Amino acid sequence: MSSIGRAMDEGRGAVLVLVVALGVSVVSGVSLLNHPMDAETTGVALAFGVFIALGEVLRINLPGDGETAPIGAAAALAFAMLGSVGDRTPHITIADVVVVTAIGGLVGALPHVVADRPLGLDVIARRVLVVGFVALLFRPFYTQVYLPSQEHPVAVLGQMTTKGLALVMVAVVLAAGLFDAALAALVRADRDRAPYVPSLRSELGSLVGLGSAIGATGVLIALAARVMQLWAIPVFVVPLLLTQFSIRRYAGIRQTYAQTIRSLSRVTEVGGYTETGHSRRVTELSLGVGRELGMSDSELVDLEYAALMHDLGQLSLTDPIPGGATVMAAPDEQRHIAEMGAEVIRQTGVLNRVAAIVERQADPYRRPHETVDETLPLASRIIKAANAYDDLVGDSRESVRRLEALERLRLSMAYDYDPRVVNSLARVVGRNQRLGL
C-alpha cells in the first residue's frame, strides 16, 4: 500500500493536505522575500487579497457538513490567471499567487477565531494548493507563450486571440477542479472515516454545481480586468455573493429539518420501544457503509433520514419487542413494523423516497429459488444489516460480541442480507474498532 493510501486509511488525509500547503507557502514566502513584488503588482495583489479575505469571512457551511468560501476561491483563481489590468501587465509569479492566497485566507479566518468558530484551516490549505496548481499551469504559459505571441504576431505560433486565451483558462480551471476534488476527497475521507475512492466519486459529482460557478467567475474576472481594470472583481463577485446567500439559507433550512428528524427518531427510545442510542448507532453504521459503497450525497441524506426513523413502526405494537430488537421478531412482524413506519413518514408529504426505503427494510436480499431482488433499494439493504448488527451488539465494545454478530449476518447472506453490504459493514466495524469507537 502506498504512503498516501496508508495516510487515508489511518485518518491522516487532512493533516497531509495541511502539511503540504504549509510547505508550499513557506517556500513561496522565501521566494517572495528574495524577489519582492514591484509597486504596480503589489497594488493589484492587495486588491485581490482583500476579496480573498472577505470571501473567507463570508464562508458558508454546505449541506453535508462541508465548508467553502466561493468569493475567496473565485478571487484567488482570478489572481492566478490575471493578465492585463487596463493597459498594465503586472508581473505576477507563482510565489505571489500562493502567498497572497494564504495571507488573505488567514486574515479572513481571524473573525471566525474571535467568534469561537472553527478556523477552517483545511479549506484554506486546499485553496492554497489548488490556486498554486493553477498558477503553475497558467503563469508559464502566459509569460512564455501568450505575451510573446502578442508582441510578435508573425511568430510561428501566430497571434493568440482572447478567445484562445479563454479556452486555455477554462482548461486550466477544469484541471484545477479535478485536483481540488482529489484534495477534498482526502479531507472528506479523514472526516467521515471513509475509503478514498468513494469519497472522490462524491466530490467529483459536486463539481457541476457551485464549483462551476466559482471557476467561471474566476475566468470572467481575469478576462474582464483588461477592460474594467480592478472593478471587474466586485462586478463579477456580486452574483456569486447572491448565490452564496441562497445556499446559506438552504443549508440552514436543511439543518433545521435534520434536527427535527433526529428528535422524532428518539420517540421510540423515550417510549421504551428501543434501546437508548439505537437509532443513532444504526445511522452511523449505515452512513459508513453507504459512503464506502459510493452513494451520492443526496442518497446519503435519504439513507440518514431512513436510518433515523427506521423503528417508528414499533409505536404501532401493543406489546413492545424486548429490547426493541426487531431482528428477533417474526418476518411478518418485521414487515408490519416497516410498513407502519413508512406510512407515518409518508404523512409528511415530502419524504416519499425515505418512506420507500423504510417500507422495504425488512425485505430479504433474495427469496429462495429466486434471483436477487433488483428493486430492493440499496439503502434498505444497508439499514437491514446495520439494524440487525446493532440489535445483536448494542453499545457493547466487546470484540467477541462484534465478531459473533458479523458471523451471524454472514451465515444469512444467502437470502436475508446483501453480501456486499455485510462485507462493507464488517470493514466499517473493524475501522471503528481500531479507532476505539
Secondary structure, DSSP 4 states (H G I P E B T S, - for coil): --HHHHHHHTT-HHHHHHHHHHHHHHHHHHHHHHSPPPHHHHHHHHHHHHHHHHHHHT-EEETTTEEE-HHHHHHHHHHHT---BTTB-----HHHHHHHHHHHHHHHHHHHHHTT----HHHHHHHHHHHHHHHHHHHHHIIIIIHHHHH-TTSTT-PPPHHHHHHHHHHHHHHHHHHHHHHHHHHHHHHHT--HHHHHHHHHHGGGTHHHHHHHHHHHHHHHHHHHGGGHHHHHHHHHHHHHHHHHHHHHHHHHHHHHHHHHHTHHHHTTSS-TTHHHHHHHHHHHHHHHTT--HHHHHHHHHHHHTTTGGGGG-SSPPGGG-GGGS-HHHHHHHHHHHHHHHHTTSS-HHHHHHHHTTTS-SB-TTS-B-TTS-HHHHHHHHHHHHHHHHTT---HHHHHHHHHHHHHTTTTTS-HHHHHHHHHHHHHHHHTT-
